Amino acid sequence: MIVYHFTLIIEGQADLDESQEFATDDAIMGQCPDCTLFRSGGSLHLMFDREAASLEKALASAVRDVADAGGFQISRVVLDGNPEAWCHVS
């Protein structure tokens, strides 16, 4: 298995108050212990180090885990910390 490094971005987080931010963070961290969270410009960034047989499986499982944490919708994926290598998720 290979460890894949990527960031999932959830937009629309600017209007959350502090208690909502904590609840969101706790829900995601409970479901995704292999990610680190940070907030920037109203977006929540989930930096993953996900072990999987392929990049496709790593991304699919991470997106599924984030959705299971509370129905959060991923807006973008950044690969290997390179903002030039990203895609929209629809």
Contact map, one row per residue, 1 for C-alpha under 8 A:
111000000000000000000000000000000000000000000000001111000000000000000000000000000000000000
111100000000000000000000000000000000000000000000001111000000000000000000000000000000000000
111110000000000000000000000000000000000000000000111100000000000000000000000000000000000000
011111000000000000000000000000000000000000000001111100100100000000000000000000010000000000
001111100000000000000000000000000000000000000011110000000000000000000000000000111000000000
000111110000000000000000000000000000000000000011100000000000000000000000000011111000000000
000011111000000000000000000000000000000000001111000000000000000000000000000011111000000000
000001111100000000000000000000000000000000001111000000000000001000000000011111000000000000
000000111110000000000000000000000000000000111100000000000000000000000000011111000000000000
000000011111100000000000000000000000000000111000000000000000000000000001111100000000000000
000000001111100000000000000000000000000001110000000000000000000000000000011000000000000000
000000000111111000000000000000000000000001100000000000000000000000000000000000000000000000
000000000111111100000000000000000000000001110000000000000000000000000000000000000000000000
000000000001111100000000000000000000000011100000000000000000000000000000000000000000000000
000000000001111110000000000000000000000001000000000000000000000000000000000000000000000000
000000000000111111111000000000000000000000000000000000000000000000000000000000000000000000
000000000000001111111000000000000000000000000000000000000000000000000000000000000000000000
000000000000000111111100000000000000000000000000000000000000000000000000000000000000000000
000000000000000111111110000000000000000000000000000000000000000000000000000000000000000000
000000000000000111111111000000000000000000000000000000000000000000000000000000000000000000
000000000000000111111111100000000000000000000000000000000000000000000000000000000000000000
000000000000000001111111110000000000000000000000000000000000000000000000000000000000000000
000000000000000000111111111000000000000000000000000000000000000000000000000000000000000000
000000000000000000011111111100000000000000000000000000000000000000000100000000000000000000
000000000000000000001111111110000000100000000000000000000000000000000000000000000000000000
000000000000000000000111111111000000000000000000000000000000000000000000000000000000000000
000000000000000000000011111111100000000000000000000000000000000000001100000000000000000000
000000000000000000000001111111110000000000000000000000000000000001001100000000000000000000
000000000000000000000000111111111010000000000000000000000000000000000000000000000000000000
000000000000000000000000011111111000000000000000000000000000000000001000000000000000000000
000000000000000000000000001111111000000000000000000000000000000011011000000000000000000000
000000000000000000000000000111111110000000000000000000000000010011000000000000000000000000
000000000000000000000000000011111110000000000000000000000000000000000000000000000000000000
000000000000000000000000000000011111000000000001110000000000000000000000000000000000000000
000000000000000000000000000010011111100000000111100000000000000000000000000000000000000000
000000000000000000000000000000000111110000000111000000000000000000000000000000000000000000
000000000000000000000000100000000011111000011110000000000000000000000000000000000000000000
000000000000000000000000000000000001111100011100000000000000000000000000000000000000000000
000000000000000000000000000000000000111111111000000000000000000000000000000000000000000000
000000000000000000000000000000000000011111111000000000000000000000000000000000000000000000
000000000000010000000000000000000000001111100000000000000000000000000000000000000000000000
000000000011111000000000000000000000001111110000000000000000000000000000000000000000000000
000000001111110000000000000000000000001111111000000000000000000000000000000000000000000000
000000001110100000000000000000000000111101111100000000000000000000000000000000000000000000
000000111100000000000000000000000000111100111110000000000000000000000000000000000000000000
000000111000000000000000000000000011110000011111000000000000000000000000000000000000000000
000011110000000000000000000000000011100000001111100000000000000000000000000000000000000000
000111110000000000000000000000000111000000000111110000000000000000000000000000000000000000
001111000000000000000000000000000110000000000011111000000000000000000000000000000000000000
001110000000000000000000000000000100000000000001111100000100010000000000000000000000000000
111100000000000000000000000000000000000000000000111110000100000000000000000000000000000000
111100000000000000000000000000000000000000000000011111101100000000000000000000000000000000
110000000000000000000000000000000000000000000000001111101100000000000000000000000000000000
110000000000000000000000000000000000000000000000000111111100000000000000000000000000000000
000100000000000000000000000000000000000000000000000111111110000000000000000000000000000000
000000000000000000000000000000000000000000000000000001111111000000000000000000000000000000
000000000000000000000000000000000000000000000000000111111111100000000000000000000000000000
000100000000000000000000000000000000000000000000011111111111110000000000000000000000000000
000000000000000000000000000000000000000000000000000000111111111000000000000000000000000000
000000000000000000000000000000000000000000000000000000011111111100000000000000000000000000
000000000000000000000000000000000000000000000000000000001111111110000000000000000000000000
000000000000000000000000000000010000000000000000010000000111111111000000000000000000000000
000000010000000000000000000000000000000000000000000000000011111111100000010000000000000000
000000000000000000000000000000000000000000000000000000000001111111110000000000000000000000
000000000000000000000000000000110000000000000000000000000000111111111000000000000000000000
000000000000000000000000000100110000000000000000000000000000011111111111100000000000000000
000000000000000000000000000000000000000000000000000000000000001111111111100000000000000000
000000000000000000000000000000100000000000000000000000000000000111111111000000000000000000
000000000000000000000000001101100000000000000000000000000000000011111111000000000000000000
000000000000000000000001001100000000000000000000000000000000000001111111000000000000000000
000000000000000000000000000000000000000000000000000000000000000001111111100000000000000000
000000000100000000000000000000000000000000000000000000000000000001111111110000000000000000
000000000100000000000000000000000000000000000000000000000000000001100011111000000000000000
000000011110000000000000000000000000000000000000000000000000001000000001111110000000000010
000000011110000000000000000000000000000000000000000000000000000000000000111110000000000111
000000011100000000000000000000000000000000000000000000000000000000000000011111000000011110
000001111000000000000000000000000000000000000000000000000000000000000000011111100000011110
000001111000000000000000000000000000000000000000000000000000000000000000000111111111111000
000011100000000000000000000000000000000000000000000000000000000000000000000011111110110000
000111100000000000000000000000000000000000000000000000000000000000000000000001111100100000
000011100000000000000000000000000000000000000000000000000000000000000000000001111110000000
000000000000000000000000000000000000000000000000000000000000000000000000000001111111110000
000000000000000000000000000000000000000000000000000000000000000000000000000001101111110000
000000000000000000000000000000000000000000000000000000000000000000000000000001000111110000
000000000000000000000000000000000000000000000000000000000000000000000000000001110111111000
000000000000000000000000000000000000000000000000000000000000000000000000000111100111111100
000000000000000000000000000000000000000000000000000000000000000000000000000111000000111110
000000000000000000000000000000000000000000000000000000000000000000000000001110000000011111
000000000000000000000000000000000000000000000000000000000000000000000000011110000000001111
000000000000000000000000000000000000000000000000000000000000000000000000001000000000000111
